[in-house]
Amino acid sequence: MTNNHLEETLQKKIPLSKLSRGRVAGKAMLKIGVVSGKGAVKRAFLSKENKVLSKSETHAQIAKVLMDSLGELKGVSVKIAQQIALGLPFLPKEYLEEISKSFNAIPPINKALIRKIIKQELGDYPQSLFDTFESNAFGAASLGQVHKATLNKKVLAVKVQYPGIASSIVSDLSVINFGLKRFAKGQNVDHLMQELEERLSEEVDYVLEAENTNYYAEELTHELIVIPRVVESLSTKSILTSTFLEGQSFDAFLKSNPTQAVRNHYAQLIFDSFFMGLYQLKMIHADPNPGNFIFMAKKKLGMIDFGCVKRVNENFLKDFSKLHVLLMDKASDEEITQQYVIVEMIDQAEKEAMLAFYQSVIKPLDRIYIEIFEEKKYDFKQNSDFSRRGFNTIMEVQKKQRHAVHKMNADYLFIDRTLLGYYNMFEKMEATIDTRFAQQLVREGMYHEND
């Protein structure tokens, strides 16, 4: 068999067409249906205690089927699943545990196909383009995989996108939707799916990611935050080559049993970088995936993967900041209600109606943002349920909102959910953060003048 025939044979193992991906999805749906049915029949004859155990077992089996099929599809479906794990903590823990394994455990693209993709994109094979190129991937990005290479004594990270990813977004969204409904128990997740489609469409464009990476590298100035530099001549829409950041992954960092001071230090850098990005760059590094941070030597923090970046409107940010200054300063409910109208979280109506809506529906959201800022320092070890409380609050508010004429500002909720993703990381780090710098940025933000 020639090399070309071998590459074509290997490429066929990745389902690229809508039909072939649909077959994988259909097989998974059938298996999920069988597992659900068997579990329901079994539980009909069990005691209350054993029913709980059986339900947990069924959840675990469904999660395994779902993740196996997503691993076969590669890429977008896994990315969607990861975002759902971060964004919907009401899902059963069996699903969350199974899906957490996917962050760095996606089956790799075979070596022959990697060579072919690089040849097609960059005009030559990797051994000719680089001094060295490791054919085994050292990391899995959810939409591709990353290989280490060297060129002119520089160590590089070469991210190669899975083939067919860009054209599979819509079909894969429908695939994951089916599995999700088995867990979500009627919760409204349409807003999440819409956001995911928008973010994924941007994230499959490595040219855009290269621009975002360069912008962060140039504008987010902090002596302890390191952002890779893109090698433009070795990057395309499907390949992104950048400098390699040496350090520990999130899991490796936690397993190294760092001191409390070290935990606090890195959590502080992550926390401050979010608010620096929001207020100084008017952008959010909107994928709170622990895999996007590298814990480097000399107390430095590496930030990678700028495919999922959201730009924030400056006028909205100014109004958003004023709202939270009012909350921090414990303003009256009437003043806060008026500011919620300005940020388009409450529709203009009679004062009494707006106030009642704020107090009964919106006010619980205040705690998500303001609880962190009520003290100079916030201990996530003592408040290890904060992110879960926050996500549950958002879901409850949105459930109430569906039955009202009022609307909700998507940017507001997006910022809250992204922050909660980071707070979930701080809970795992058992870290304490100092909020004073972020509070200062919020206060300055309400006076920002447009350029």
LOPA-559861 format. One line per 10 residues: number of its first residue (from 1); their letters; for each residue y, z, x of C-alpha. Coordinates in nm, 4 decimals. Layout:
% residues N
NUM) A) Y:Z:X; ...
***
This chain:
% residues 451
1) MTNNHLEETL) 0.0000:0.0000:0.0000; 0.3410:-0.0957:0.1411; 0.6267:0.1520:0.1707; 0.8122:-0.0233:-0.1126; 0.5101:-0.0002:-0.3422; 0.4639:0.3643:-0.2473; 0.8281:0.4456:-0.3246; 0.8061:0.2676:-0.6612; 0.4880:0.4593:-0.7466; 0.6452:0.7912:-0.6517
11) QKKIPLSKLS) 0.9627:0.7158:-0.8445; 0.7609:0.6585:-1.1605; 0.6584:1.0244:-1.1530; 1.0125:1.1186:-1.2557; 1.0677:1.0250:-1.6222; 1.3901:0.8222:-1.6191; 1.3958:0.6290:-1.9465; 1.4857:0.7800:-2.2815; 1.1342:0.6975:-2.4050; 0.9534:0.8628:-2.1140
21) RGRVAGKAML) 1.1775:1.1699:-2.1284; 1.1194:1.1792:-2.5034; 0.7426:1.1897:-2.4445; 0.7827:1.4933:-2.2186; 1.0025:1.6588:-2.4803; 0.7635:1.5749:-2.7638; 0.4697:1.7220:-2.5753; 0.6685:2.0409:-2.5128; 0.7748:2.0648:-2.8782; 0.4137:2.0281:-2.9903
31) KIGVVSGKGA) 0.2997:2.3021:-2.7523; 0.5821:2.5321:-2.8643; 0.4853:2.4739:-3.2264; 0.1200:2.5573:-3.1544; 0.2097:2.8734:-2.9608; 0.4475:2.9862:-3.2390; 0.1860:2.9227:-3.5063; -0.0931:3.1044:-3.3244; 0.1358:3.3996:-3.2579; 0.2381:3.4253:-3.6239
41) VKRAFLSKEN) -0.1245:3.4170:-3.7448; -0.2306:3.6767:-3.4883; 0.0516:3.9163:-3.5804; -0.0448:3.9118:-3.9476; -0.3451:4.1303:-3.8632; -0.1866:4.3663:-3.6078; -0.0263:4.7071:-3.6236; 0.3528:4.7386:-3.5959; 0.3318:4.8390:-3.2287; 0.0923:4.5573:-3.1405
51) KVLSKSETHA) 0.3088:4.3086:-3.3326; 0.5956:4.3835:-3.0950; 0.3694:4.3252:-2.7937; 0.2329:4.0040:-2.9465; 0.5834:3.8736:-3.0181; 0.6834:3.9413:-2.6581; 0.3747:3.7554:-2.5398; 0.4597:3.4586:-2.7642; 0.8163:3.4500:-2.6329; 0.6862:3.4471:-2.2763
61) QIAKVLMDSL) 0.4448:3.1611:-2.3535; 0.7168:2.9532:-2.5230; 0.9553:3.0162:-2.2333; 0.6870:2.9032:-1.9879; 0.6202:2.5821:-2.1847; 0.9916:2.5116:-2.2077; 1.0585:2.5668:-1.8377; 0.7523:2.3644:-1.7302; 0.8738:2.0667:-1.9336; 1.2306:2.1051:-1.8059
71) GELKGVSVKI) 1.0986:2.1126:-1.4514; 0.9194:1.7857:-1.5218; 1.2359:1.6309:-1.6673; 1.4409:1.7674:-1.3762; 1.8104:1.8188:-1.3590; 2.0221:1.8220:-1.6701; 1.7807:2.0096:-1.8953; 1.7347:2.2781:-1.6318; 2.1117:2.3014:-1.5875; 2.1559:2.3444:-1.9626
81) AQQIALGLPF) 1.8878:2.6111:-1.9691; 2.0551:2.8005:-1.6852; 2.3913:2.7958:-1.8606; 2.2296:2.9218:-2.1805; 2.0712:3.2084:-1.9862; 2.4163:3.3002:-1.8551; 2.5928:3.2545:-2.1843; 2.3569:3.3880:-2.4510; 2.2150:3.7284:-2.3569; 2.0908:3.7885:-2.7122
91) LPKEYLEEIS) 1.7920:3.5689:-2.6251; 1.4623:3.7512:-2.5671; 1.4248:3.8933:-2.2163; 1.1066:3.6875:-2.1679; 1.3132:3.3699:-2.1902; 1.5845:3.5039:-1.9628; 1.3296:3.6191:-1.7038; 1.1462:3.2872:-1.7040; 1.4607:3.0803:-1.6874; 1.6048:3.2883:-1.4030
101) KSFNAIPPIN) 1.3223:3.1563:-1.1852; 1.4626:2.8052:-1.2263; 1.7820:2.8705:-1.0305; 1.6158:2.7901:-0.7014; 1.2698:2.6757:-0.8039; 1.3064:2.3187:-0.9310; 1.0288:2.0897:-0.7985; 1.1682:1.8726:-0.5169; 1.2107:1.4952:-0.5171; 0.9532:1.3390:-0.2861
111) KALIRKIIKQ) 1.0591:1.2366:0.0642; 1.0156:0.8625:0.0141; 1.2427:0.8592:-0.2889; 1.5082:1.0618:-0.1059; 1.5104:0.8004:0.1714; 1.5423:0.5233:-0.0863; 1.8325:0.6893:-0.2689; 2.0231:0.7486:0.0569; 1.9618:0.3878:0.1653; 2.0907:0.2570:-0.1696
121) ELGDYPQSLF) 2.3957:0.4816:-0.1713; 2.4999:0.4908:0.1957; 2.3626:0.1594:0.3209; 2.1059:0.2930:0.5672; 1.8180:0.5378:0.6007; 1.8957:0.9032:0.6839; 1.7476:0.8860:1.0341; 2.0055:0.6186:1.1179; 2.3007:0.7916:0.9528; 2.2473:1.1403:1.0961
131) DTFESNAFGA) 2.1442:1.2823:1.4338; 1.8815:1.4871:1.2468; 1.7836:1.4990:0.8800; 1.5377:1.7498:0.7304; 1.3312:1.5643:0.4719; 1.2281:1.8900:0.3059; 1.5090:2.0205:0.0865; 1.6345:2.3685:0.1753; 1.7937:2.4248:-0.1638; 1.7801:2.2995:-0.5204
141) ASLGQVHKAT) 2.1003:2.2200:-0.6996; 2.0300:2.1945:-1.0711; 2.1344:1.8300:-1.0769; 1.9926:1.7430:-0.7367; 1.8625:1.8903:-0.4144; 2.0178:1.9740:-0.0809; 1.9007:1.8723:0.2662; 2.0192:2.0004:0.6006; 2.1345:1.7452:0.8569; 2.3341:1.7326:1.1789
151) LNKKVLAVKV) 2.5907:1.4846:1.3060; 2.8045:1.5133:1.6190; 2.6877:1.8745:1.6649; 2.7992:1.9711:1.3132; 2.5497:2.1145:1.0635; 2.5785:1.9436:0.7254; 2.4500:1.9911:0.3707; 2.3540:1.6635:0.1997; 2.3255:1.6958:-0.1786; 2.1290:1.4140:-0.3415
161) QYPGIASSIV) 2.1469:1.3718:-0.7196; 1.8274:1.3286:-0.9179; 1.7858:0.9661:-1.0312; 1.8710:0.8897:-1.3930; 2.0609:1.2156:-1.4419; 2.3896:1.0690:-1.5617; 2.2254:0.8669:-1.8384; 2.0068:1.1536:-1.9630; 2.2686:1.4090:-2.0688; 2.2744:1.3384:-2.4436
171) SDLSVINFGL) 1.8965:1.3073:-2.4823; 1.8310:1.6196:-2.2760; 2.0799:1.8196:-2.4822; 1.8718:1.7438:-2.7896; 1.5541:1.8469:-2.6064; 1.6825:2.1892:-2.5077; 1.8349:2.2392:-2.8524; 1.4880:2.2342:-3.0065; 1.3532:2.5012:-2.7742; 1.6690:2.7103:-2.8040
181) KRFAKGQNVD) 1.6445:2.7353:-3.1817; 1.3093:2.9075:-3.1412; 1.4900:3.1925:-2.9678; 1.8433:3.1962:-3.1041; 1.7523:3.3275:-3.4504; 2.0170:3.1267:-3.6332; 2.3020:3.2124:-3.3943; 2.5757:2.9509:-3.3758; 2.5499:2.7823:-3.0355; 2.7234:2.4518:-3.1190
191) HLMQELEERL) 3.0308:2.5520:-2.9187; 2.8164:2.6109:-2.6108; 2.6364:2.2787:-2.6410; 2.9675:2.0937:-2.6763; 3.1106:2.2637:-2.3679; 2.7954:2.1878:-2.1730; 2.8154:1.8173:-2.2562; 3.1764:1.8054:-2.1370; 3.1093:1.9993:-1.8167; 2.7869:1.8099:-1.7358
201) SEEVDYVLEA) 2.9580:1.4734:-1.7706; 3.1976:1.5871:-1.4985; 2.9312:1.7556:-1.2879; 2.7179:1.4427:-1.2397; 3.0163:1.2745:-1.0727; 3.0056:1.3783:-0.7069; 3.3301:1.1928:-0.6366; 3.5031:1.4327:-0.8743; 3.3181:1.7267:-0.7189; 3.4332:1.6173:-0.3733
211) ENTNYYAEEL) 3.7937:1.6130:-0.4979; 3.7531:1.9603:-0.6495; 3.5948:2.0935:-0.3295; 3.8736:1.9574:-0.1108; 4.1377:2.0947:-0.3462; 3.9869:2.4447:-0.3382; 3.9449:2.4275:0.0395; 4.3117:2.3395:0.0852; 4.4707:2.5546:-0.1846; 4.2584:2.8712:-0.2184
221) THELIVIPRV) 4.3824:3.0434:0.0942; 4.1996:3.3654:0.1804; 4.0892:3.4558:0.5327; 3.7495:3.5819:0.4116; 3.6668:3.3035:0.1634; 3.5003:2.9960:0.3120; 3.4758:2.6639:0.1285; 3.2868:2.3676:0.2764; 3.4623:2.0504:0.3870; 3.3474:1.7188:0.2423
231) VESLSTKSIL) 3.2442:1.4349:0.4743; 3.3979:1.1454:0.2822; 3.2232:0.8672:0.4764; 2.8817:1.0084:0.3814; 2.9547:1.0801:0.0159; 2.9303:0.8692:-0.3001; 2.9070:0.9291:-0.6734; 2.5434:1.0420:-0.6267; 2.5484:1.1896:-0.2748; 2.7755:1.4656:-0.1513
241) TSTFLEGQSF) 2.7795:1.5549:0.2183; 2.9714:1.8603:0.3334; 2.9723:2.1220:0.6074; 2.6835:2.3695:0.5872; 2.7577:2.7377:0.5202; 2.5209:2.9784:0.6941; 2.4430:3.3034:0.5147; 2.2323:3.4895:0.2583; 2.1688:3.3916:-0.1019; 2.2510:3.6391:-0.3791
251) DAFLKSNPTQ) 1.8891:3.7544:-0.4105; 1.8442:3.7849:-0.0350; 2.1671:3.9827:-0.0136; 2.0509:4.2330:-0.2760; 1.7060:4.2624:-0.1161; 1.8691:4.3498:0.2170; 1.9757:4.6778:0.0531; 2.3453:4.6556:0.1455; 2.5591:4.9687:0.1484; 2.7843:5.0482:-0.1457
261) AVRNHYAQLI) 3.0875:4.9529:0.0612; 2.9394:4.6106:0.1396; 2.8461:4.5527:-0.2260; 3.1988:4.6430:-0.3322; 3.3503:4.4185:-0.0655; 3.1715:4.1006:-0.1751; 3.2151:4.1706:-0.5471; 3.5863:4.2169:-0.4819; 3.6073:3.8791:-0.3094; 3.4348:3.7083:-0.6031
271) FDSFFMGLYQ) 3.6593:3.8878:-0.8542; 3.9807:3.8099:-0.6663; 3.8796:3.4464:-0.6070; 3.8444:3.3928:-0.9822; 4.1961:3.5173:-1.0549; 4.3414:3.3354:-0.7529; 4.1864:3.0136:-0.8807; 4.3100:3.0758:-1.2345; 4.6688:3.1624:-1.1444; 4.7325:2.9833:-0.8165
281) LKMIHADPNP) 4.5288:2.6661:-0.8692; 4.5244:2.6632:-1.2528; 4.1499:2.6004:-1.2245; 3.8346:2.7987:-1.2961; 3.5193:2.7824:-1.0849; 3.3437:2.7850:-1.4189; 2.9763:2.8151:-1.3241; 2.9074:3.1872:-1.2676; 2.5721:3.1109:-1.1058; 2.4851:3.3578:-0.8275
291) GNFIFMAKKK) 2.3555:3.0602:-0.6291; 2.7126:2.9356:-0.5870; 2.7983:3.2155:-0.3461; 2.6870:3.2548:0.0149; 2.7049:3.6011:0.1717; 2.8111:3.5209:0.5252; 2.8541:3.7161:0.8490; 3.1793:3.8960:0.9373; 3.2328:3.9963:0.5728; 3.3025:3.6370:0.4678
301) LGMIDFGCVK) 3.2077:3.4859:0.1316; 3.1099:3.1213:0.0982; 3.1819:2.9365:-0.2285; 2.9914:2.6164:-0.3045; 2.9234:2.3728:-0.5901; 3.2554:2.2694:-0.7427; 3.1099:2.0284:-0.9940; 3.1726:2.2650:-1.2845; 3.5474:2.3246:-1.2596; 3.7803:2.3610:-1.5570
311) RVNENFLKDF) 4.1531:2.2949:-1.5380; 4.3722:2.5314:-1.7401; 4.6901:2.4231:-1.9160; 4.9934:2.5981:-1.7617; 5.1671:2.6679:-2.0915; 4.8504:2.8198:-2.2335; 4.8065:3.0316:-1.9196; 5.1594:3.1705:-1.9512; 5.0970:3.2693:-2.3160; 4.7497:3.3989:-2.2294
321) SKLHVLLMDK) 4.9011:3.6193:-1.9567; 5.1674:3.7596:-2.1884; 4.8975:3.8514:-2.4401; 4.7057:4.0511:-2.1827; 5.0167:4.2205:-2.0487; 5.0819:4.3387:-2.4062; 4.7262:4.4690:-2.4204; 4.7552:4.6418:-2.0819; 5.0820:4.8012:-2.1903; 4.9288:4.9149:-2.5211
331) ASDEEITQQY) 5.1720:4.7258:-2.7418; 5.1528:4.7556:-3.1207; 4.8952:4.5637:-3.3213; 5.1819:4.3686:-3.4799; 5.3122:4.2451:-3.1412; 4.9628:4.1581:-3.0229; 4.8888:3.9717:-3.3456; 5.1984:3.7539:-3.2992; 5.0890:3.6666:-2.9454; 4.7403:3.5764:-3.0673
341) VIVEMIDQAE) 4.9101:3.3314:-3.3037; 5.0921:3.1773:-3.0070; 4.7666:3.1321:-2.8098; 4.6112:2.9730:-3.1204; 4.3488:3.2369:-3.1877; 4.5014:3.3205:-3.5272; 4.6544:3.0757:-3.7748; 5.0110:3.1255:-3.8935; 5.0108:3.3027:-4.2305; 5.1650:3.6046:-4.4041
351) KEAMLAFYQS) 5.2164:3.8920:-4.1593; 4.9854:4.1238:-4.3509; 4.7070:3.8626:-4.3600; 4.7385:3.7868:-3.9874; 4.7374:4.1561:-3.8979; 4.4318:4.2196:-4.1147; 4.2484:3.9261:-3.9552; 4.3370:4.0488:-3.6072; 4.2201:4.4043:-3.6747; 3.8960:4.3072:-3.8492
361) VIKPLDRIYI) 3.7882:4.0004:-3.6495; 3.9753:3.9412:-3.3241; 4.0521:4.2914:-3.1964; 3.7012:4.3535:-3.0582; 3.7653:4.0696:-2.8092; 4.0438:4.2770:-2.6528; 3.7886:4.5102:-2.4994; 3.6247:4.2292:-2.3018; 3.9385:4.1660:-2.1031; 4.1273:4.4919:-2.1128
371) EIFEEKKYDF) 3.8528:4.7480:-2.0440; 3.8325:4.6280:-1.6840; 4.2077:4.6738:-1.6397; 4.2508:5.0184:-1.7933; 4.1898:5.1828:-1.4563; 4.2746:5.0840:-1.1008; 3.9007:5.0611:-1.0300; 3.6047:4.9698:-1.2499; 3.2488:5.0854:-1.1765; 2.9870:4.8329:-1.2909
381) KQNSDFSRRG) 2.7039:5.0674:-1.1922; 2.8282:5.3174:-1.4500; 2.8967:5.0381:-1.7008; 2.5883:4.8236:-1.6456; 2.5852:4.6996:-2.0059; 2.9390:4.5612:-2.0031; 2.8570:4.1892:-1.9897; 2.5957:4.2205:-2.2638; 2.8409:4.4075:-2.4855; 3.0983:4.1395:-2.4174
391) FNTIMEVQKK) 2.8720:3.8466:-2.4996; 2.7517:4.0171:-2.8164; 3.1130:4.0738:-2.9172; 3.1962:3.7049:-2.8729; 2.8975:3.6052:-3.0831; 2.9881:3.8527:-3.3572; 3.3497:3.7358:-3.3616; 3.2458:3.3713:-3.3812; 3.0010:3.4505:-3.6601; 3.2821:3.6100:-3.8639
401) QRHAVHKMNA) 3.5223:3.3325:-3.7731; 3.2950:3.0624:-3.9151; 3.3595:3.1978:-4.2650; 3.7391:3.2090:-4.2258; 4.0123:2.9462:-4.2185; 4.1283:3.0682:-3.8784; 4.0547:2.8848:-3.5572; 3.9826:2.9893:-3.2024; 4.1235:2.8589:-2.8772; 3.8397:2.7125:-2.6695
411) DYLFIDRTLL) 4.0160:2.7859:-2.3386; 4.0512:3.1527:-2.4299; 3.6810:3.1890:-2.5073; 3.5843:2.9833:-2.2022; 3.7760:3.2164:-1.9694; 3.6210:3.5225:-2.1334; 3.2676:3.3849:-2.1091; 3.3104:3.2800:-1.7465; 3.4431:3.6239:-1.6565; 3.1484:3.7856:-1.8320
421) GYYNMFEKME) 2.9137:3.5744:-1.6208; 3.0747:3.7143:-1.3074; 3.0685:4.0666:-1.4482; 2.6948:4.0279:-1.4994; 2.6675:3.9589:-1.1253; 2.8694:4.2737:-1.0475; 2.6330:4.4765:-1.2648; 2.3388:4.3528:-1.0591; 2.5340:4.4362:-0.7425; 2.6142:4.7824:-0.8857
431) ATIDTRFAQQ) 2.9629:4.7297:-0.7473; 3.3017:4.8901:-0.8028; 3.6045:4.6597:-0.8022; 3.9753:4.7250:-0.7587; 4.1667:4.5527:-1.0396; 4.5239:4.5936:-0.9123; 4.5593:4.2535:-0.7437; 4.4285:4.0744:-1.0550; 4.6626:4.2775:-1.2758; 4.9524:4.1703:-1.0568
441) LVREGMYHEN) 4.8566:3.8031:-1.0935; 4.8340:3.8412:-1.4725; 5.1815:3.9966:-1.4894; 5.3302:3.7289:-1.2657; 5.1578:3.4604:-1.4742; 5.3583:3.5386:-1.7885; 5.6794:3.4442:-1.6055; 5.5482:3.1235:-1.4473; 5.7813:2.8277:-1.4756; 5.6403:2.4779:-1.4941
451) D) 5.6988:2.2649:-1.1870
***
